[in-house]
């Protein structure tokens, strides 16, 4: 009887242990499930936050005056308003007009653009354009919504003219009013007046202001400053940019070359409303329909930006990666005409 009783106790004990074990397994499974659920929620939250961060980063990048327009380095655009000051050159002898200027263009009678310093954010730019019998140096400085431009003729006096062609690009709402002494941009939330200062006689119509290139021409929003003050302002902006390059010591000239090239490549892509740095403005304006990103080149540019501008580095790396194909790889190239789906 005692043995039978012990066996019953033993069997009950085993059943209790088995039940406890099963309950423990269920608890563990439940804990794991909850943990995985929380983890996945966190992951999705992080992804969402990353997407929001990218959009906010792009909005911050796409602001202020800069050479955003890929079609001309003589086009200065204010974002997000898309107010645009286009500088064009007219050869008085032939009547030809250089409407758009690009770096590295090849062919007969094309412009030769020598790019100078260019800050990433457009606070200072400088270049020289040599075309037909005209050569001009163009310096700009920006601060907030203010823009100052000095155009200095280097040769070709009495043979060339500067055409100032203010526009509002990319379908943004607003209008431009042109007058003898300048022009005004008007939008729903912004009014911005530009004054023109020159010793020469200015002519104008409803859309374009024409200035003979016989002396220096200043185009500026600083209506309360004289020519000397504006010149000082621009020179200080140039010196400030130059000072940032000195921190690289013996390698400052290498940094200068790399940074300037990257800065002149920065454009705004209006359809996607993003800031990117394609490999070539000339390529953008050709068959590629406004922009083209090559995978290797863009990742390399992002790596170079990482030295001193995290936002531009992320902007380019993410932009090229977002063009991933349906097959799951980053394409060799993606552009305004599509992307390479085969490699």
TORVODREN-774862 format. One record per residue (C-alpha): y negated, z, x; residue in three letters. Coordinates in Angstrom, 3 decimals. Example, Ala and Ser with C-alpha at 12.3 -4.5 7.8 and 13.67 -1.06 7.14 Angstrom:
<recs>
<rec c2="4.500" c3="7.800" c1="12.300" code="ALA"/>
<rec c2="1.060" c3="7.140" c1="13.670" code="SER"/>
</recs>
This chain:
<recs>
<rec c2="0.000" c3="0.000" c1="0.000" code="UNK"/>
<rec c2="-2.330" c3="0.858" c1="2.821" code="UNK"/>
<rec c2="-1.655" c3="-2.450" c1="4.532" code="UNK"/>
<rec c2="-2.378" c3="-4.388" c1="1.294" code="UNK"/>
<rec c2="-5.598" c3="-2.430" c1="0.854" code="UNK"/>
<rec c2="-6.664" c3="-3.181" c1="4.465" code="UNK"/>
<rec c2="-5.985" c3="-6.879" c1="3.892" code="UNK"/>
<rec c2="-8.183" c3="-6.876" c1="0.783" code="UNK"/>
<rec c2="-10.991" c3="-5.170" c1="2.692" code="UNK"/>
<rec c2="-10.555" c3="-7.645" c1="5.544" code="UNK"/>
<rec c2="-10.702" c3="-10.610" c1="3.145" code="UNK"/>
<rec c2="-13.819" c3="-9.218" c1="1.438" code="UNK"/>
<rec c2="-15.439" c3="-8.742" c1="4.843" code="UNK"/>
<rec c2="-14.670" c3="-12.317" c1="5.810" code="UNK"/>
<rec c2="-16.080" c3="-13.554" c1="2.516" code="UNK"/>
<rec c2="-19.268" c3="-11.564" c1="3.052" code="UNK"/>
<rec c2="-19.594" c3="-12.927" c1="6.569" code="UNK"/>
<rec c2="-19.009" c3="-16.473" c1="5.332" code="UNK"/>
<rec c2="-21.561" c3="-16.058" c1="2.552" code="UNK"/>
<rec c2="-24.054" c3="-14.553" c1="4.966" code="UNK"/>
<rec c2="-23.459" c3="-17.413" c1="7.390" code="UNK"/>
<rec c2="-24.000" c3="-20.004" c1="4.663" code="UNK"/>
<rec c2="-27.156" c3="-18.254" c1="3.538" code="UNK"/>
<rec c2="-28.386" c3="-18.107" c1="7.131" code="UNK"/>
<rec c2="-27.724" c3="-21.853" c1="7.520" code="UNK"/>
<rec c2="-29.709" c3="-22.549" c1="4.378" code="UNK"/>
<rec c2="-32.578" c3="-20.393" c1="5.572" code="UNK"/>
<rec c2="-32.606" c3="-22.168" c1="8.937" code="UNK"/>
<rec c2="-32.529" c3="-25.580" c1="7.243" code="UNK"/>
<rec c2="-35.379" c3="-24.475" c1="4.962" code="UNK"/>
<rec c2="-37.436" c3="-23.229" c1="7.911" code="UNK"/>
<rec c2="-36.845" c3="-26.470" c1="9.801" code="UNK"/>
<rec c2="-37.785" c3="-28.486" c1="6.726" code="UNK"/>
<rec c2="-40.991" c3="-26.515" c1="6.253" code="UNK"/>
<rec c2="-41.807" c3="-26.834" c1="9.945" code="UNK"/>
<rec c2="-41.218" c3="-30.574" c1="9.891" code="UNK"/>
<rec c2="-43.295" c3="-30.875" c1="6.749" code="UNK"/>
<rec c2="-46.158" c3="-28.976" c1="8.300" code="UNK"/>
<rec c2="-45.830" c3="-30.949" c1="11.518" code="UNK"/>
<rec c2="-45.908" c3="-34.282" c1="9.697" code="UNK"/>
<rec c2="-48.929" c3="-33.137" c1="7.715" code="UNK"/>
<rec c2="-50.643" c3="-32.203" c1="10.952" code="UNK"/>
<rec c2="-49.743" c3="-35.546" c1="12.505" code="UNK"/>
<rec c2="-51.112" c3="-37.495" c1="9.557" code="UNK"/>
<rec c2="-54.214" c3="-35.328" c1="9.574" code="UNK"/>
<rec c2="-54.684" c3="-36.088" c1="13.261" code="UNK"/>
<rec c2="-54.236" c3="-39.805" c1="12.672" code="UNK"/>
<rec c2="-56.767" c3="-39.721" c1="9.875" code="UNK"/>
<rec c2="-59.153" c3="-37.714" c1="12.032" code="UNK"/>
<rec c2="-58.690" c3="-40.205" c1="14.867" code="UNK"/>
<rec c2="-59.513" c3="-43.104" c1="12.543" code="UNK"/>
<rec c2="-62.580" c3="-41.304" c1="11.281" code="UNK"/>
<rec c2="-63.594" c3="-40.518" c1="14.858" code="UNK"/>
<rec c2="-63.280" c3="-44.193" c1="15.804" code="UNK"/>
<rec c2="-65.468" c3="-45.302" c1="12.900" code="UNK"/>
<rec c2="-68.081" c3="-42.667" c1="13.682" code="UNK"/>
<rec c2="-68.003" c3="-43.611" c1="17.371" code="UNK"/>
<rec c2="-68.550" c3="-47.272" c1="16.487" code="UNK"/>
<rec c2="-71.475" c3="-46.372" c1="14.225" code="UNK"/>
<rec c2="-73.117" c3="-44.462" c1="17.058" code="UNK"/>
<rec c2="-72.515" c3="-47.261" c1="19.557" code="UNK"/>
<rec c2="-73.897" c3="-49.899" c1="17.176" code="UNK"/>
<rec c2="-77.412" c3="-48.509" c1="17.063" code="UNK"/>
<rec c2="-80.720" c3="-49.226" c1="18.743" code="UNK"/>
<rec c2="-82.067" c3="-52.264" c1="20.587" code="UNK"/>
<rec c2="-79.731" c3="-54.190" c1="22.860" code="UNK"/>
<rec c2="-78.581" c3="-57.709" c1="23.718" code="UNK"/>
<rec c2="-76.031" c3="-57.474" c1="20.892" code="UNK"/>
<rec c2="-76.146" c3="-61.162" c1="19.971" code="UNK"/>
<rec c2="-73.369" c3="-62.897" c1="21.914" code="UNK"/>
<rec c2="-75.117" c3="-66.279" c1="21.634" code="UNK"/>
<rec c2="-78.115" c3="-65.499" c1="23.836" code="UNK"/>
<rec c2="-79.104" c3="-62.957" c1="26.462" code="UNK"/>
<rec c2="-82.712" c3="-63.618" c1="25.428" code="UNK"/>
<rec c2="-81.988" c3="-62.268" c1="21.949" code="UNK"/>
<rec c2="-82.806" c3="-58.593" c1="21.376" code="UNK"/>
<rec c2="-81.356" c3="-57.012" c1="18.235" code="UNK"/>
<rec c2="-81.981" c3="-53.663" c1="16.570" code="UNK"/>
<rec c2="-78.920" c3="-52.178" c1="14.891" code="UNK"/>
<rec c2="-78.084" c3="-51.399" c1="12.181" code="UNK"/>
<rec c2="-81.148" c3="-53.199" c1="10.722" code="UNK"/>
<rec c2="-80.327" c3="-56.476" c1="12.543" code="UNK"/>
<rec c2="-84.019" c3="-57.074" c1="13.310" code="UNK"/>
<rec c2="-83.970" c3="-59.700" c1="16.064" code="UNK"/>
<rec c2="-86.524" c3="-60.911" c1="18.609" code="UNK"/>
<rec c2="-85.339" c3="-64.276" c1="19.917" code="UNK"/>
<rec c2="-87.090" c3="-65.591" c1="23.013" code="UNK"/>
<rec c2="-86.913" c3="-69.362" c1="23.515" code="UNK"/>
<rec c2="-88.331" c3="-71.692" c1="26.161" code="UNK"/>
<rec c2="-90.018" c3="-75.044" c1="25.518" code="UNK"/>
<rec c2="-90.492" c3="-77.655" c1="28.217" code="UNK"/>
<rec c2="-93.899" c3="-79.251" c1="27.628" code="UNK"/>
<rec c2="-93.016" c3="-82.445" c1="29.475" code="UNK"/>
<rec c2="-89.863" c3="-83.353" c1="27.556" code="UNK"/>
<rec c2="-90.382" c3="-81.307" c1="24.417" code="UNK"/>
<rec c2="-86.880" c3="-79.834" c1="24.844" code="UNK"/>
<rec c2="-86.291" c3="-76.277" c1="23.649" code="UNK"/>
<rec c2="-83.862" c3="-73.773" c1="25.139" code="UNK"/>
<rec c2="-82.923" c3="-71.874" c1="21.982" code="UNK"/>
<rec c2="-80.098" c3="-69.810" c1="23.505" code="UNK"/>
<rec c2="-79.573" c3="-68.674" c1="27.093" code="UNK"/>
<rec c2="-76.223" c3="-67.660" c1="28.534" code="UNK"/>
<rec c2="-75.011" c3="-66.472" c1="31.923" code="UNK"/>
<rec c2="-72.830" c3="-68.939" c1="33.834" code="UNK"/>
<rec c2="-73.277" c3="-72.014" c1="31.670" code="UNK"/>
<rec c2="-72.305" c3="-75.231" c1="33.488" code="UNK"/>
<rec c2="-73.479" c3="-78.805" c1="33.123" code="UNK"/>
<rec c2="-76.499" c3="-81.037" c1="33.581" code="UNK"/>
<rec c2="-79.953" c3="-79.637" c1="32.791" code="UNK"/>
<rec c2="-78.532" c3="-76.280" c1="31.650" code="UNK"/>
<rec c2="-80.245" c3="-72.964" c1="32.177" code="UNK"/>
<rec c2="-79.503" c3="-70.846" c1="35.234" code="UNK"/>
<rec c2="-79.574" c3="-67.187" c1="34.262" code="UNK"/>
<rec c2="-79.625" c3="-64.569" c1="37.013" code="UNK"/>
<rec c2="-78.707" c3="-61.235" c1="35.402" code="UNK"/>
<rec c2="-80.325" c3="-58.108" c1="36.748" code="UNK"/>
<rec c2="-79.923" c3="-54.433" c1="35.843" code="UNK"/>
<rec c2="-78.802" c3="-53.633" c1="32.301" code="UNK"/>
<rec c2="-78.168" c3="-50.147" c1="30.935" code="UNK"/>
<rec c2="-75.229" c3="-49.764" c1="28.576" code="UNK"/>
<rec c2="-77.464" c3="-48.660" c1="25.706" code="UNK"/>
<rec c2="-80.142" c3="-51.311" c1="26.271" code="UNK"/>
<rec c2="-82.806" c3="-48.834" c1="27.416" code="UNK"/>
<rec c2="-83.580" c3="-51.260" c1="30.264" code="UNK"/>
<rec c2="-82.700" c3="-54.896" c1="30.941" code="UNK"/>
<rec c2="-83.910" c3="-57.486" c1="33.410" code="UNK"/>
<rec c2="-83.029" c3="-61.117" c1="34.094" code="UNK"/>
<rec c2="-84.461" c3="-64.378" c1="35.392" code="UNK"/>
<rec c2="-84.068" c3="-67.734" c1="33.648" code="UNK"/>
<rec c2="-84.570" c3="-71.022" c1="35.517" code="UNK"/>
<rec c2="-84.576" c3="-74.091" c1="33.274" code="UNK"/>
<rec c2="-86.098" c3="-77.530" c1="33.875" code="UNK"/>
<rec c2="-89.507" c3="-76.798" c1="35.386" code="UNK"/>
<rec c2="-89.721" c3="-73.297" c1="33.922" code="UNK"/>
<rec c2="-88.737" c3="-70.024" c1="35.554" code="UNK"/>
<rec c2="-89.422" c3="-66.659" c1="33.954" code="UNK"/>
<rec c2="-88.577" c3="-63.047" c1="34.646" code="UNK"/>
<rec c2="-87.907" c3="-60.953" c1="31.544" code="UNK"/>
<rec c2="-87.917" c3="-57.152" c1="31.544" code="UNK"/>
<rec c2="-87.336" c3="-54.932" c1="28.524" code="UNK"/>
<rec c2="-87.349" c3="-51.235" c1="27.753" code="UNK"/>
<rec c2="-86.378" c3="-49.419" c1="24.571" code="UNK"/>
<rec c2="-86.723" c3="-45.940" c1="23.164" code="UNK"/>
<rec c2="-85.470" c3="-45.253" c1="19.666" code="UNK"/>
<rec c2="-86.700" c3="-48.103" c1="17.476" code="UNK"/>
<rec c2="-89.391" c3="-49.087" c1="19.969" code="UNK"/>
<rec c2="-89.021" c3="-52.192" c1="22.137" code="UNK"/>
<rec c2="-91.265" c3="-53.518" c1="24.902" code="UNK"/>
<rec c2="-90.794" c3="-56.923" c1="26.563" code="UNK"/>
<rec c2="-92.667" c3="-58.403" c1="29.522" code="UNK"/>
<rec c2="-92.203" c3="-62.112" c1="30.228" code="UNK"/>
<rec c2="-93.611" c3="-63.183" c1="33.589" code="UNK"/>
<rec c2="-93.750" c3="-66.900" c1="34.546" code="UNK"/>
<rec c2="-92.607" c3="-67.503" c1="38.131" code="UNK"/>
<rec c2="-93.158" c3="-71.253" c1="38.243" code="UNK"/>
<rec c2="-93.887" c3="-74.147" c1="35.933" code="UNK"/>
<rec c2="-97.392" c3="-73.126" c1="34.974" code="UNK"/>
<rec c2="-98.924" c3="-75.456" c1="32.406" code="UNK"/>
<rec c2="-95.514" c3="-77.068" c1="31.826" code="UNK"/>
<rec c2="-93.791" c3="-74.521" c1="29.622" code="UNK"/>
<rec c2="-94.170" c3="-72.351" c1="26.561" code="UNK"/>
<rec c2="-92.536" c3="-69.190" c1="25.259" code="UNK"/>
<rec c2="-91.419" c3="-69.357" c1="21.653" code="UNK"/>
<rec c2="-91.015" c3="-66.017" c1="19.905" code="UNK"/>
<rec c2="-88.679" c3="-66.431" c1="16.951" code="UNK"/>
<rec c2="-88.185" c3="-63.181" c1="14.991" code="UNK"/>
<rec c2="-85.271" c3="-63.155" c1="12.535" code="UNK"/>
<rec c2="-82.958" c3="-60.837" c1="10.627" code="UNK"/>
<rec c2="-79.390" c3="-61.669" c1="11.579" code="UNK"/>
<rec c2="-75.948" c3="-61.507" c1="9.968" code="UNK"/>
<rec c2="-77.018" c3="-61.508" c1="6.349" code="UNK"/>
<rec c2="-78.827" c3="-58.181" c1="6.375" code="UNK"/>
<rec c2="-81.542" c3="-57.747" c1="3.770" code="UNK"/>
<rec c2="-85.184" c3="-57.859" c1="4.759" code="UNK"/>
<rec c2="-87.957" c3="-60.233" c1="5.675" code="UNK"/>
<rec c2="-90.188" c3="-61.199" c1="8.592" code="UNK"/>
<rec c2="-93.936" c3="-61.737" c1="8.410" code="UNK"/>
<rec c2="-95.521" c3="-63.721" c1="11.236" code="UNK"/>
<rec c2="-99.219" c3="-63.597" c1="12.171" code="UNK"/>
<rec c2="-101.416" c3="-64.630" c1="15.090" code="UNK"/>
<rec c2="-101.309" c3="-61.282" c1="16.847" code="UNK"/>
<rec c2="-97.655" c3="-60.462" c1="16.173" code="UNK"/>
<rec c2="-95.053" c3="-60.049" c1="13.472" code="UNK"/>
<rec c2="-93.579" c3="-57.432" c1="11.155" code="UNK"/>
<rec c2="-89.992" c3="-56.691" c1="10.129" code="UNK"/>
<rec c2="-89.551" c3="-55.235" c1="6.666" code="UNK"/>
<rec c2="-86.398" c3="-53.853" c1="5.095" code="UNK"/>
<rec c2="-85.700" c3="-51.350" c1="2.345" code="UNK"/>
<rec c2="-85.969" c3="-48.358" c1="4.689" code="UNK"/>
<rec c2="-87.828" c3="-49.675" c1="7.718" code="UNK"/>
<rec c2="-91.103" c3="-51.364" c1="8.667" code="UNK"/>
<rec c2="-91.542" c3="-52.326" c1="12.303" code="UNK"/>
<rec c2="-94.622" c3="-54.048" c1="13.678" code="UNK"/>
<rec c2="-94.790" c3="-56.009" c1="16.946" code="UNK"/>
<rec c2="-97.965" c3="-56.937" c1="18.789" code="UNK"/>
<rec c2="-98.324" c3="-59.759" c1="21.318" code="UNK"/>
<rec c2="-100.633" c3="-59.542" c1="24.296" code="UNK"/>
<rec c2="-101.529" c3="-62.544" c1="26.469" code="UNK"/>
<rec c2="-104.584" c3="-64.176" c1="28.019" code="UNK"/>
<rec c2="-103.620" c3="-67.527" c1="26.539" code="UNK"/>
<rec c2="-104.298" c3="-68.960" c1="23.108" code="UNK"/>
<rec c2="-101.463" c3="-68.276" c1="20.662" code="UNK"/>
<rec c2="-100.376" c3="-70.654" c1="17.924" code="UNK"/>
<rec c2="-98.012" c3="-69.826" c1="15.089" code="UNK"/>
<rec c2="-96.410" c3="-70.959" c1="11.855" code="UNK"/>
<rec c2="-94.376" c3="-69.133" c1="9.209" code="UNK"/>
<rec c2="-91.510" c3="-68.346" c1="11.593" code="UNK"/>
<rec c2="-92.417" c3="-68.922" c1="15.262" code="UNK"/>
<rec c2="-95.163" c3="-67.787" c1="17.621" code="UNK"/>
<rec c2="-95.928" c3="-70.068" c1="20.584" code="UNK"/>
<rec c2="-97.430" c3="-68.737" c1="23.835" code="UNK"/>
<rec c2="-98.276" c3="-70.909" c1="26.879" code="UNK"/>
<rec c2="-96.485" c3="-69.696" c1="30.005" code="UNK"/>
<rec c2="-99.597" c3="-69.598" c1="32.167" code="UNK"/>
<rec c2="-99.725" c3="-65.816" c1="32.458" code="UNK"/>
<rec c2="-97.789" c3="-62.687" c1="31.587" code="UNK"/>
<rec c2="-96.833" c3="-62.152" c1="27.946" code="UNK"/>
<rec c2="-96.118" c3="-58.735" c1="26.412" code="UNK"/>
<rec c2="-94.265" c3="-58.302" c1="23.129" code="UNK"/>
<rec c2="-94.130" c3="-54.696" c1="21.985" code="UNK"/>
<rec c2="-93.911" c3="-52.199" c1="19.143" code="UNK"/>
<rec c2="-96.190" c3="-49.864" c1="21.111" code="UNK"/>
<rec c2="-99.333" c3="-50.813" c1="19.197" code="UNK"/>
<rec c2="-101.168" c3="-47.754" c1="20.562" code="UNK"/>
<rec c2="-100.549" c3="-48.574" c1="24.255" code="UNK"/>
<rec c2="-102.433" c3="-50.969" c1="26.532" code="UNK"/>
<rec c2="-100.805" c3="-53.487" c1="28.897" code="UNK"/>
<rec c2="-100.878" c3="-51.139" c1="31.878" code="UNK"/>
<rec c2="-99.197" c3="-48.337" c1="29.930" code="UNK"/>
<rec c2="-96.480" c3="-50.658" c1="28.666" code="UNK"/>
<rec c2="-95.845" c3="-51.991" c1="32.165" code="UNK"/>
<rec c2="-95.548" c3="-48.420" c1="33.451" code="UNK"/>
<rec c2="-93.147" c3="-47.550" c1="30.641" code="UNK"/>
<rec c2="-90.867" c3="-50.476" c1="31.488" code="UNK"/>
<rec c2="-90.946" c3="-49.784" c1="35.231" code="UNK"/>
<rec c2="-90.040" c3="-46.139" c1="34.631" code="UNK"/>
<rec c2="-87.052" c3="-47.205" c1="32.523" code="UNK"/>
<rec c2="-85.895" c3="-49.431" c1="35.387" code="UNK"/>
<rec c2="-86.263" c3="-46.639" c1="37.934" code="UNK"/>
<rec c2="-84.370" c3="-44.218" c1="35.691" code="UNK"/>
<rec c2="-81.432" c3="-46.624" c1="35.524" code="UNK"/>
<rec c2="-81.565" c3="-47.143" c1="39.283" code="UNK"/>
<rec c2="-81.423" c3="-43.399" c1="39.883" code="UNK"/>
<rec c2="-78.167" c3="-43.071" c1="37.917" code="UNK"/>
<rec c2="-76.488" c3="-45.433" c1="40.375" code="UNK"/>
<rec c2="-77.437" c3="-43.460" c1="43.467" code="UNK"/>
<rec c2="-74.902" c3="-40.725" c1="42.677" code="UNK"/>
<rec c2="-72.192" c3="-43.097" c1="43.914" code="UNK"/>
<rec c2="-73.633" c3="-42.969" c1="47.430" code="UNK"/>
<rec c2="-72.158" c3="-45.569" c1="49.766" code="UNK"/>
<rec c2="-70.425" c3="-47.181" c1="46.779" code="UNK"/>
<rec c2="-73.597" c3="-47.498" c1="44.692" code="UNK"/>
<rec c2="-73.832" c3="-51.252" c1="45.268" code="UNK"/>
<rec c2="-70.232" c3="-51.688" c1="44.098" code="UNK"/>
<rec c2="-70.898" c3="-49.584" c1="41.030" code="UNK"/>
<rec c2="-74.123" c3="-51.511" c1="40.376" code="UNK"/>
<rec c2="-72.283" c3="-54.842" c1="40.299" code="UNK"/>
<rec c2="-69.487" c3="-53.547" c1="38.080" code="UNK"/>
<rec c2="-71.753" c3="-51.675" c1="35.656" code="UNK"/>
<rec c2="-74.211" c3="-54.568" c1="35.272" code="UNK"/>
<rec c2="-71.462" c3="-57.070" c1="34.485" code="UNK"/>
<rec c2="-69.943" c3="-54.741" c1="31.899" code="UNK"/>
<rec c2="-73.328" c3="-54.070" c1="30.297" code="UNK"/>
<rec c2="-74.208" c3="-57.753" c1="29.919" code="UNK"/>
<rec c2="-70.823" c3="-58.313" c1="28.230" code="UNK"/>
<rec c2="-71.452" c3="-55.768" c1="25.457" code="UNK"/>
<rec c2="-71.862" c3="-57.458" c1="22.068" code="UNK"/>
<rec c2="-71.786" c3="-56.599" c1="18.377" code="UNK"/>
<rec c2="-69.153" c3="-58.296" c1="16.243" code="UNK"/>
<rec c2="-70.777" c3="-58.398" c1="12.775" code="UNK"/>
<rec c2="-67.721" c3="-59.222" c1="10.647" code="UNK"/>
<rec c2="-65.815" c3="-56.152" c1="11.834" code="UNK"/>
<rec c2="-69.018" c3="-54.213" c1="12.557" code="UNK"/>
<rec c2="-67.783" c3="-53.094" c1="15.964" code="UNK"/>
<rec c2="-69.067" c3="-53.009" c1="19.533" code="UNK"/>
<rec c2="-66.799" c3="-54.792" c1="22.045" code="UNK"/>
<rec c2="-66.934" c3="-56.354" c1="25.503" code="UNK"/>
<rec c2="-65.252" c3="-59.773" c1="25.546" code="UNK"/>
<rec c2="-64.507" c3="-61.457" c1="28.839" code="UNK"/>
<rec c2="-67.216" c3="-64.112" c1="28.419" code="UNK"/>
<rec c2="-70.165" c3="-64.765" c1="26.114" code="UNK"/>
<rec c2="-69.725" c3="-68.484" c1="26.736" code="UNK"/>
<rec c2="-66.123" c3="-68.344" c1="25.537" code="UNK"/>
<rec c2="-67.233" c3="-66.391" c1="22.460" code="UNK"/>
<rec c2="-69.644" c3="-69.162" c1="21.523" code="UNK"/>
<rec c2="-67.078" c3="-71.916" c1="21.876" code="UNK"/>
<rec c2="-63.818" c3="-72.482" c1="20.041" code="UNK"/>
<rec c2="-63.160" c3="-68.746" c1="19.560" code="UNK"/>
<rec c2="-65.739" c3="-68.433" c1="16.762" code="UNK"/>
<rec c2="-67.914" c3="-65.565" c1="17.953" code="UNK"/>
<rec c2="-65.568" c3="-63.299" c1="19.898" code="UNK"/>
<rec c2="-62.300" c3="-63.174" c1="21.814" code="UNK"/>
<rec c2="-60.409" c3="-60.230" c1="23.328" code="UNK"/>
<rec c2="-57.657" c3="-60.793" c1="25.874" code="UNK"/>
<rec c2="-55.233" c3="-57.904" c1="26.208" code="UNK"/>
<rec c2="-55.120" c3="-57.468" c1="29.984" code="UNK"/>
<rec c2="-58.847" c3="-58.123" c1="30.504" code="UNK"/>
<rec c2="-59.903" c3="-55.756" c1="27.715" code="UNK"/>
<rec c2="-57.679" c3="-52.893" c1="28.839" code="UNK"/>
<rec c2="-59.007" c3="-53.380" c1="32.368" code="UNK"/>
<rec c2="-62.595" c3="-53.328" c1="31.083" code="UNK"/>
<rec c2="-61.797" c3="-50.134" c1="29.164" code="UNK"/>
<rec c2="-60.445" c3="-48.613" c1="32.378" code="UNK"/>
<rec c2="-63.664" c3="-49.534" c1="34.230" code="UNK"/>
<rec c2="-65.817" c3="-48.101" c1="31.445" code="UNK"/>
<rec c2="-63.858" c3="-44.840" c1="31.714" code="UNK"/>
<rec c2="-65.697" c3="-44.039" c1="34.945" code="UNK"/>
<rec c2="-68.960" c3="-43.347" c1="33.165" code="UNK"/>
<rec c2="-68.812" c3="-44.204" c1="29.437" code="UNK"/>
<rec c2="-65.963" c3="-42.734" c1="27.407" code="UNK"/>
<rec c2="-67.138" c3="-44.226" c1="24.103" code="UNK"/>
<rec c2="-67.216" c3="-47.826" c1="25.339" code="UNK"/>
<rec c2="-63.853" c3="-47.275" c1="27.008" code="UNK"/>
<rec c2="-62.271" c3="-46.071" c1="23.761" code="UNK"/>
<rec c2="-64.046" c3="-48.731" c1="21.692" code="UNK"/>
<rec c2="-62.534" c3="-51.590" c1="23.694" code="UNK"/>
<rec c2="-59.069" c3="-50.097" c1="24.161" code="UNK"/>
<rec c2="-58.765" c3="-49.352" c1="20.451" code="UNK"/>
<rec c2="-60.246" c3="-52.700" c1="19.384" code="UNK"/>
<rec c2="-57.687" c3="-54.723" c1="21.323" code="UNK"/>
<rec c2="-54.804" c3="-52.445" c1="20.277" code="UNK"/>
<rec c2="-55.739" c3="-52.658" c1="16.575" code="UNK"/>
<rec c2="-54.988" c3="-56.380" c1="16.737" code="UNK"/>
<rec c2="-51.261" c3="-55.631" c1="17.147" code="UNK"/>
<rec c2="-49.124" c3="-58.365" c1="15.590" code="UNK"/>
<rec c2="-46.562" c3="-58.087" c1="12.791" code="UNK"/>
<rec c2="-43.911" c3="-58.315" c1="15.518" code="UNK"/>
<rec c2="-45.223" c3="-55.077" c1="17.008" code="UNK"/>
<rec c2="-46.913" c3="-56.199" c1="20.225" code="UNK"/>
<rec c2="-50.520" c3="-56.448" c1="21.409" code="UNK"/>
<rec c2="-51.284" c3="-60.187" c1="21.454" code="UNK"/>
<rec c2="-52.329" c3="-62.108" c1="24.535" code="UNK"/>
<rec c2="-55.584" c3="-62.835" c1="22.738" code="UNK"/>
<rec c2="-57.244" c3="-62.131" c1="19.410" code="UNK"/>
<rec c2="-60.424" c3="-63.821" c1="18.253" code="UNK"/>
<rec c2="-62.539" c3="-65.009" c1="15.389" code="UNK"/>
<rec c2="-60.029" c3="-67.825" c1="14.862" code="UNK"/>
<rec c2="-56.957" c3="-65.583" c1="14.812" code="UNK"/>
<rec c2="-54.481" c3="-64.137" c1="17.307" code="UNK"/>
<rec c2="-51.587" c3="-65.320" c1="19.446" code="UNK"/>
<rec c2="-48.438" c3="-64.425" c1="17.499" code="UNK"/>
<rec c2="-45.955" c3="-65.790" c1="20.050" code="UNK"/>
<rec c2="-46.850" c3="-63.707" c1="23.127" code="UNK"/>
</recs>
